[in-house]
Amino acid sequence: MVYFLYCLVHILGSFNSIKYVFPIRGHTYLPNDQDFSLIGKKIKKWTAETPDDWNDLMEEARIHPSPFIVEKITHDMFFNIKKAVGPYFLRQTKPAMKLKDVRMIKIQKDVPFVYVRYHFTGPWHRIMIRNKRKLPEELQLNRIDVDNEDNSSGTDDY
């Protein structure tokens, strides 16, 4: 995720900066929380056995103001961002960081590193995530090959 955000700023130029805040679990009161509550109530009364059953459950979980729209996705809609940008990033950040401990991330256009906060207030810490290899001017994304893709999740995924 951090690689992707970094690329949005530094390769694609979509933003001058991004500040990403990780909400505290259980402390949000966002509209999507109400949506998940509606879906949770529907699950208690519904038996879903196939992906289409789950799609139907989601579509029928809310009537007003409008039903949910379920977008059916297939494997060919996914791209391997890590493979495309991985060669430009360090395997281990400097200094080392555990993403699960980070509360805020800030990425800025003219700054090669990222800033992180481990609390919602207090100092920003500078973290180097890139190696010295020059970033490409555009991304070459390939679709994920489901048959040959290693889907294991390592601890070095930033």
KAPE-V93185 format. One record per pair of residues at least 12 apart in sequence whose ideal C-beta (glycine too) atoms are under 7 Angstrom apart, sorted by the first residue. I is the first residue (numbers start at 1). J is the second residue. Records with the same first field share a line. If there is no record, write none. Layout:
I=J, J
//
This chain:
2=105, 114, 129, 158
3=81, 82, 85, 89, 158
4=81
5=18, 20, 107
6=107, 114, 129
7=85, 139
9=107, 109
10=135
11=135, 136, 138, 139
16=109
17=106, 107, 108, 109
18=107
19=104, 106
20=104, 105
21=104
22=102, 103
35=62
38=61, 62
39=58, 61
42=57, 60, 61
43=57
55=70, 72
58=70
75=144, 146
76=143
78=143, 144
79=141, 142, 143, 144
80=142, 144
81=141
83=142
84=139, 140, 141
87=133
88=130, 131, 133, 135
89=129, 130, 131
90=128, 129, 130, 131
91=156
92=156
93=127, 128, 129, 158
94=128
95=127
97=116, 127
99=158
101=118
102=116, 118
103=117, 118, 119, 120
104=116, 117, 120
106=124
112=130
113=126, 127, 128, 129
114=127, 129
129=158
//
